[in-house]
């Protein structure tokens, strides 16, 4: 999935597309829907993803320099079978 400005999205299954930031660096967006139950589990997922990206040479993973950024969306939903 490639995200364009103003939350417009463009999809393609027949071609690769590259998005660049203002400095001309290529951007990659990884979207997945894990079932995360704690802050520790979320931190573990980001740490594992960071290690993988560093291992394959996609980025240096320096979050403090902005080389890798993590944006989280949180949904709060009732747990099936739990009483309220």
KAZIJO-V487882 format. One record per pair of residues at least 6 apart in sequence whose ideal C-beta (glycine too) atoms are under 8 Angstrom apart, sorted by the first residue. I is the first residue (numbers start at 1). GAP is how many residues later the second one is. Records with the same first field share a line. If there is no record, write none. Layout:
I: GAP, GAP
This chain:
1: 8, 10, 28, 30
2: 7, 8, 9, 10, 15, 17, 27
3: 6, 16, 26
4: 6, 15
10: 7
18: 8
19: 7, 8, 10
20: 6, 7
21: 6
28: 30
30: 19
34: 11
36: 6, 9
42: 30
46: 24
50: 11, 13, 18
51: 10
53: 6, 8, 15
54: 6, 7
59: 8, 9
60: 7, 8
61: 6, 7
62: 6
63: 6, 7
78: 6
